[in-house]
């Protein structure tokens, strides 16, 4: 009998054995630098002359891989083959589909450090953030497998005299999975496996700056026994292939995590019914946030300061759950500000290949420039009390930054979209309540 679901434990890197194992995984990933990675369509590996260069944001001269770049023609091929695969995959035994996920979870657990080490280099996560990302990916595999087993059984319905009612869940068809770069393991794996285990086929278009981790996951799915053509790996630019996949009559649903602008664009384009399209397209759109922490005058401010700094600057603040605004009762404002600033100034910034560097680089050159631009805007709207500068070369390092005494509403803030504001996530903005 399958044991109940339980969350994958995090790795204790204070254990010398765990630290040594992770160092070995980092060395393995480094040994692959410069490799060529193909697209995977219908199980066929396709190398393209035009490639995506996946680089290390801590040192952009280091190239993890040259990854095949999809085209509109290849996107159409992937859609056609995914639709053909769907015709038999939709009737595949749900328990057998779930068992593929359980095997994939076991493989990922064995390759856990390798998977995490890839994210350390490809997107600059520190060891703990990368380990948590991988643990969550394992959780998705384990949980969704069990849910598919549950949902494939007879479901309860409201009885009515004289009627026999039954409830069945059916697959939709071909789905486009478009994951983000900031959780390139967990969210990518979660959206992909939720789609395939329920009997759908997938076009997986990973974020252009994190295609390598998605390819490693494709290897895991293949090793777990997933038949060819069920998940098709298609990195590439949104303009060339994203719109093609979203618009196509064979696409039944789009699962997306990313910016508000792109989410709105997908929502708008998916609403158009094309000739030959079956039903309306479903969209699952998870977009950015501008999270705040509120601290009242009776809070434990020592504990609050500890949690605020972790929330604001974990993974360089590059997540929708990051604390980018702090709203504090005036009675404790000055004391809390002092505690948070002191803690922030103790953060060690540098390449996250080194376990001691908790605060790594931001994702790429575009984010680097935009964050520095918004820090300058912040200086004009408040008082810079920590950070505010570049923090190293050649990588995209920026000091953890705090701007205090920001007015509750600024005209310039009201004019910015939430997605643009989220680029300012490396700074924590203090406001008096």
C-alpha positions as CSV (number, residue, x, y, z in Angstrom):
1,X,0.0,0.0,0.0
2,X,1.3,3.5,-0.9
3,X,2.3,5.4,2.2
4,X,0.6,8.7,3.0
5,X,2.1,11.9,1.4
6,X,4.7,13.7,3.5
7,X,6.9,16.7,2.5
8,X,10.4,16.1,1.3
9,X,12.8,17.1,4.1
10,X,15.4,19.9,3.5
11,X,19.1,19.1,3.5
12,X,21.1,19.9,6.6
13,X,24.3,21.4,5.2
14,X,25.9,21.6,8.6
15,X,26.4,17.9,8.2
16,X,29.9,17.5,6.6
17,X,28.7,14.5,4.6
18,X,25.8,16.5,3.0
19,X,28.2,19.5,2.3
20,X,30.7,17.1,0.6
21,X,27.9,15.5,-1.5
22,X,26.7,18.9,-2.6
23,X,30.3,20.0,-3.5
24,X,30.5,16.9,-5.7
25,X,27.3,17.8,-7.4
26,X,28.6,21.3,-8.1
27,X,31.7,19.8,-9.6
28,X,29.6,17.5,-11.8
29,X,27.5,20.4,-13.1
30,X,30.7,22.4,-13.8
31,X,32.2,19.5,-15.7
32,X,29.3,19.9,-18.2
33,X,29.8,23.6,-18.9
34,X,29.5,24.4,-22.6
35,X,27.5,21.3,-23.5
36,X,25.0,21.3,-26.4
37,X,21.4,20.6,-25.5
38,X,18.7,19.6,-28.0
39,X,15.0,20.2,-28.2
40,X,12.9,17.1,-27.6
41,X,9.8,16.7,-29.8
42,X,7.9,13.4,-30.0
43,X,11.0,11.8,-28.4
44,X,13.3,13.0,-31.1
45,X,16.3,15.1,-30.1
46,X,16.7,18.0,-32.4
47,X,19.8,20.2,-32.4
48,X,19.5,23.7,-33.9
49,X,22.1,26.0,-35.3
50,X,20.5,28.9,-33.5
51,X,20.8,28.4,-29.7
52,X,20.0,29.9,-26.3
53,X,23.2,30.6,-24.3
54,X,22.5,29.7,-20.7
55,X,25.0,31.6,-18.5
56,X,25.9,31.8,-14.9
57,X,24.7,35.2,-13.5
58,X,27.5,35.1,-11.0
59,X,29.9,35.0,-13.9
60,X,28.3,35.6,-17.3
61,X,31.4,34.4,-19.1
62,X,30.6,30.9,-17.9
63,X,28.2,29.1,-20.3
64,X,26.3,26.2,-18.8
65,X,25.0,25.1,-22.1
66,X,24.0,26.0,-25.7
67,X,20.4,25.0,-25.8
68,X,18.4,24.4,-29.0
69,X,16.1,27.3,-29.9
70,X,12.6,26.5,-31.1
71,X,11.0,28.0,-34.2
72,X,7.4,28.5,-35.3
73,X,7.8,25.4,-37.6
74,X,9.1,23.3,-34.7
75,X,6.3,24.6,-32.5
76,X,3.7,23.5,-35.1
77,X,5.4,20.1,-35.3
78,X,5.3,19.7,-31.5
79,X,1.6,20.6,-31.4
80,X,0.8,18.1,-34.1
81,X,2.7,15.3,-32.4
82,X,1.4,16.1,-28.9
83,X,-2.1,16.0,-30.3
84,X,-1.5,12.6,-31.8
85,X,0.0,11.3,-28.6
86,X,-3.0,12.6,-26.6
87,X,-5.4,10.3,-28.6
88,X,-3.9,7.3,-26.8
89,X,-2.5,8.8,-23.6
90,X,-5.9,10.0,-22.5
91,X,-6.9,6.4,-22.2
92,X,-3.7,5.3,-20.4
93,X,-4.4,3.7,-17.0
94,X,-4.5,6.6,-14.5
95,X,-2.7,4.4,-11.9
96,X,0.1,3.7,-14.4
97,X,0.4,7.5,-15.1
98,X,0.7,8.1,-11.4
99,X,3.3,5.4,-11.0
100,X,5.5,7.3,-13.5
101,X,5.5,10.3,-11.2
102,X,6.4,8.2,-8.2
103,X,9.3,6.7,-10.1
104,X,10.4,10.2,-11.2
105,X,10.2,11.4,-7.6
106,X,12.6,8.5,-6.6
107,X,15.0,9.4,-9.4
108,X,14.9,13.1,-8.5
109,X,15.5,12.2,-4.9
110,X,18.7,10.3,-5.9
111,X,19.8,13.2,-8.1
112,X,18.6,15.9,-5.7
113,X,22.0,17.7,-5.2
114,X,22.7,17.6,-9.0
115,X,19.3,19.2,-9.7
116,X,19.9,21.9,-7.0
117,X,23.5,22.5,-8.1
118,X,22.2,23.2,-11.6
119,X,20.1,26.0,-10.2
120,X,23.0,27.4,-8.1
121,X,24.8,28.0,-11.4
122,X,22.0,28.7,-13.8
123,X,20.0,31.3,-11.8
124,X,22.2,32.0,-8.7
125,X,20.2,30.4,-5.9
126,X,22.1,29.7,-2.7
127,X,22.3,26.1,-1.5
128,X,19.3,26.4,0.8
129,X,17.0,28.1,-1.8
130,X,18.0,25.5,-4.5
131,X,17.5,22.6,-2.1
132,X,14.1,23.9,-1.1
133,X,13.2,24.3,-4.8
134,X,14.1,20.7,-5.5
135,X,12.3,19.4,-2.4
136,X,9.1,21.2,-3.6
137,X,9.5,19.5,-7.0
138,X,9.6,16.1,-5.3
139,X,6.6,17.1,-3.3
140,X,4.6,17.9,-6.5
141,X,5.5,14.5,-8.0
142,X,4.5,12.6,-4.8
143,X,1.3,14.6,-4.1
144,X,0.0,14.7,-7.7
145,X,0.5,11.0,-8.1
146,X,-1.6,10.3,-5.1
147,X,-4.2,12.8,-6.2
148,X,-4.5,11.1,-9.6
149,X,-5.1,7.8,-7.9
150,X,-7.8,9.4,-5.8
151,X,-9.5,11.3,-8.6
152,X,-9.5,8.2,-10.9
153,X,-11.8,6.4,-8.5
154,X,-15.6,6.8,-8.4
155,X,-16.4,10.2,-7.1
156,X,-19.2,11.1,-4.7
157,X,-22.3,12.8,-6.2
158,X,-25.6,14.1,-5.0
159,X,-28.2,11.3,-5.2
160,X,-31.6,12.0,-6.7
161,X,-34.5,9.5,-6.7
162,X,-35.0,7.7,-10.0
163,X,-31.6,8.8,-11.4
164,X,-28.2,7.2,-11.6
165,X,-25.5,9.9,-11.6
166,X,-21.7,9.5,-12.1
167,X,-18.9,11.9,-12.0
168,X,-15.7,11.4,-14.1
169,X,-12.7,13.6,-14.7
170,X,-11.5,13.7,-18.3
171,X,-8.3,15.0,-19.8
172,X,-8.5,18.2,-21.9
173,X,-5.8,17.7,-24.6
174,X,-2.6,19.5,-25.5
175,X,-1.4,22.0,-22.9
176,X,1.2,24.7,-23.0
177,X,3.3,24.9,-19.9
178,X,5.2,28.2,-19.5
179,X,7.1,28.2,-16.2
180,X,9.1,31.1,-14.6
181,X,12.8,31.5,-14.1
182,X,12.7,32.2,-10.4
183,X,11.4,28.7,-9.5
184,X,12.7,26.8,-12.5
185,X,12.6,23.4,-10.8
186,X,9.5,23.3,-8.6
187,X,7.0,25.3,-10.6
188,X,8.2,23.9,-13.9
189,X,7.9,20.3,-12.6
190,X,4.6,21.0,-10.8
191,X,2.8,22.4,-13.8
192,X,4.2,19.8,-16.2
193,X,3.4,16.8,-14.0
194,X,0.0,18.0,-13.0
195,X,-0.8,18.2,-16.8
196,X,0.6,14.8,-17.8
197,X,-0.6,12.7,-14.9
198,X,-4.2,13.8,-15.6
199,X,-3.9,12.4,-19.2
200,X,-2.9,15.6,-21.1
201,X,0.1,16.1,-23.3
202,X,2.4,19.0,-22.9
203,X,4.5,21.6,-24.8
204,X,7.0,22.7,-22.2
205,X,8.5,26.1,-22.9
206,X,10.9,26.9,-20.1
207,X,12.1,30.4,-19.3
208,X,14.8,31.4,-21.7
209,X,17.3,32.0,-18.9
210,X,16.7,28.7,-17.2
211,X,16.4,26.0,-19.9
212,X,19.0,23.6,-18.6
213,X,17.2,22.6,-15.4
214,X,14.1,21.8,-17.5
215,X,16.1,19.6,-19.7
216,X,17.5,17.7,-16.7
217,X,13.9,17.2,-15.6
218,X,13.1,15.8,-19.1
219,X,15.9,13.3,-18.5
220,X,14.3,12.2,-15.3
221,X,10.8,11.8,-16.9
222,X,12.3,9.6,-19.6
223,X,14.2,7.5,-17.1
224,X,11.0,7.1,-15.1
225,X,9.3,5.6,-18.2
226,X,7.2,8.4,-19.6
227,X,6.5,7.5,-23.2
228,X,7.8,9.7,-26.0
229,X,5.6,12.6,-27.2
230,X,3.8,13.2,-23.9
231,X,6.1,16.1,-22.8
232,X,7.8,18.0,-25.6
233,X,10.7,20.3,-24.6
234,X,10.6,23.5,-26.7
235,X,12.7,26.4,-25.4
236,X,12.6,29.6,-27.4
237,X,11.5,33.2,-27.6
238,X,7.9,34.1,-26.7
239,X,7.3,36.0,-29.9
240,X,8.4,33.2,-32.2
241,X,6.8,30.2,-30.4
242,X,4.9,31.4,-27.4
243,X,2.2,33.1,-29.4
244,X,2.0,30.2,-31.9
245,X,1.4,27.7,-29.1
246,X,-1.1,29.9,-27.2
247,X,-3.1,30.8,-30.4
248,X,-3.2,27.3,-32.0
249,X,-6.6,25.5,-32.3
250,X,-5.1,22.3,-30.8
251,X,-4.0,24.0,-27.6
252,X,-6.6,23.3,-24.9
253,X,-5.1,25.0,-21.9
254,X,-2.2,27.3,-20.9
255,X,-0.4,27.1,-17.5
256,X,1.7,30.1,-17.0
257,X,3.7,31.7,-14.1
258,X,5.4,35.1,-14.8
259,X,4.8,38.8,-15.2
260,X,1.5,40.5,-15.3
261,X,2.0,41.9,-18.8
262,X,2.7,38.4,-20.3
263,X,-0.1,36.9,-18.3
264,X,-2.6,39.5,-19.6
265,X,-1.3,38.9,-23.1
266,X,-1.9,35.1,-22.8
267,X,-5.3,35.7,-21.3
268,X,-6.3,38.0,-24.2
269,X,-5.0,35.7,-27.0
270,X,-6.4,32.5,-25.4
271,X,-9.9,34.1,-25.4
272,X,-10.0,34.1,-29.2
273,X,-11.8,31.1,-30.7
274,X,-10.0,29.9,-33.9
275,X,-11.5,27.9,-36.7
276,X,-11.5,24.2,-35.8
277,X,-11.0,24.8,-32.1
278,X,-12.7,22.5,-29.6
279,X,-14.3,24.3,-26.7
280,X,-12.8,27.4,-25.0
281,X,-9.2,27.4,-23.9
282,X,-8.5,27.2,-20.1
283,X,-5.8,29.4,-18.6
284,X,-4.1,29.1,-15.3
285,X,-2.2,32.3,-14.8
286,X,0.0,33.0,-11.8
287,X,1.4,36.6,-11.9
288,X,3.6,38.8,-9.9
289,X,2.8,40.4,-6.5
290,X,4.1,43.3,-4.4
291,X,4.0,41.8,-0.9
292,X,4.0,43.8,2.3
293,X,4.6,42.9,5.9
294,X,2.7,44.9,8.6
295,X,4.2,45.3,12.0
296,X,2.0,46.5,14.9
297,X,3.3,48.1,18.1
298,X,2.9,44.9,20.2
299,X,4.9,42.7,17.9
300,X,8.1,40.9,18.9
301,X,10.3,43.2,16.9
302,X,13.5,41.0,17.3
303,X,11.7,38.1,15.7
304,X,10.0,40.4,13.2
305,X,13.4,41.8,12.1
306,X,14.8,38.3,11.5
307,X,11.8,37.3,9.4
308,X,11.7,40.5,7.5
309,X,15.3,40.3,6.3
310,X,14.8,36.6,5.3
311,X,11.6,37.5,3.4
312,X,13.0,40.6,1.7
313,X,16.4,39.3,0.6
314,X,16.1,35.5,0.2
315,X,16.9,34.6,-3.4
316,X,17.8,38.3,-3.9
317,X,14.1,39.2,-3.4
318,X,13.3,37.6,-6.8
319,X,9.9,36.0,-5.9
320,X,6.4,37.2,-5.6
321,X,6.4,36.2,-2.0
322,X,9.3,38.5,-1.2
323,X,8.8,41.3,1.3
324,X,9.2,44.4,-0.9
325,X,7.2,46.8,1.4
326,X,7.3,47.1,5.1
327,X,4.6,49.0,6.9
328,X,5.4,49.7,10.6
329,X,3.5,51.2,13.5
330,X,5.1,54.6,14.4
331,X,5.8,53.5,18.0
332,X,8.2,50.8,16.9
333,X,9.3,52.2,13.6
334,X,12.7,53.5,14.5
335,X,13.7,50.5,16.6
336,X,12.6,48.0,14.0
337,X,14.3,50.0,11.2
338,X,17.6,49.9,13.2
339,X,17.3,46.1,13.8
340,X,16.5,45.4,10.1
341,X,19.3,47.6,8.8
342,X,21.8,46.0,11.2
343,X,20.8,42.5,10.1
344,X,20.8,43.5,6.4
345,X,24.4,44.9,6.6
346,X,25.6,41.5,7.9
347,X,24.4,39.7,4.8
348,X,27.3,38.2,2.8
349,X,26.9,38.7,-1.0
350,X,28.8,36.7,-3.5
351,X,28.8,33.7,-5.9
352,X,26.5,31.1,-4.4
353,X,28.8,28.2,-5.3
354,X,30.2,29.1,-1.9
355,X,27.9,28.0,0.9
356,X,28.8,31.0,3.0
357,X,27.3,33.4,0.4
358,X,23.7,33.6,1.2
359,X,22.9,36.5,-1.2
360,X,23.8,35.9,-4.8
361,X,23.4,37.6,-8.2
362,X,20.2,38.8,-9.7
363,X,18.9,36.9,-12.7
364,X,20.4,38.6,-15.7
365,X,21.7,41.9,-17.1
366,X,18.2,43.3,-17.8
367,X,17.1,42.8,-14.2
368,X,20.5,44.2,-13.0
369,X,20.0,47.4,-14.9
370,X,16.3,47.8,-14.0
371,X,16.9,47.3,-10.2
372,X,19.7,49.8,-10.2
373,X,17.4,52.2,-12.0
374,X,14.7,51.8,-9.4
375,X,17.1,52.2,-6.5
376,X,17.8,55.7,-7.9
377,X,14.1,56.4,-8.1
378,X,13.8,55.1,-4.5
379,X,16.5,57.5,-3.3
380,X,14.4,60.4,-4.6
381,X,11.3,59.1,-2.8
382,X,12.8,58.1,0.5
383,X,16.0,57.8,2.6
384,X,18.6,55.3,1.6
385,X,19.7,53.5,4.9
386,X,21.4,50.3,3.6
387,X,23.0,49.2,0.3
388,X,22.2,50.9,-2.9
389,X,25.3,49.9,-4.8
390,X,26.7,47.3,-7.2
391,X,28.3,44.5,-5.2
392,X,30.9,42.8,-7.3
393,X,32.1,42.0,-10.8
394,X,31.7,40.3,-13.2
395,X,28.4,39.0,-11.9
396,X,25.1,40.8,-11.5
397,X,25.5,41.5,-7.8
398,X,23.6,44.3,-6.0
399,X,23.8,45.1,-2.3
400,X,20.7,44.4,-0.3
401,X,19.0,47.8,-0.2
402,X,16.6,49.5,2.2
403,X,14.9,52.8,1.6
404,X,13.1,54.3,4.6
405,X,10.6,57.0,5.2
406,X,8.7,56.4,1.9
407,X,5.4,58.2,1.7
408,X,2.4,55.8,1.8
409,X,1.4,56.7,-1.7
410,X,3.8,58.1,-4.3
411,X,2.6,59.4,-7.7
412,X,5.4,57.5,-9.5
413,X,4.5,54.3,-7.7
414,X,0.8,54.5,-8.7
415,X,1.9,54.9,-12.3
416,X,4.1,51.8,-12.3
417,X,2.7,48.4,-13.1
418,X,3.1,45.7,-10.4
419,X,5.4,43.7,-12.7
420,X,7.8,46.7,-13.1
421,X,7.6,47.4,-9.3
422,X,8.6,43.8,-8.7
423,X,11.9,44.5,-10.3
424,X,12.6,46.6,-7.3
425,X,12.3,43.5,-5.1
426,X,15.9,43.7,-3.9
427,X,14.9,46.8,-1.8
428,X,12.8,46.8,1.3
429,X,10.7,50.0,1.5
430,X,9.9,51.3,5.0
431,X,6.7,53.2,5.7
432,X,5.2,54.6,8.8
433,X,1.8,53.4,9.7
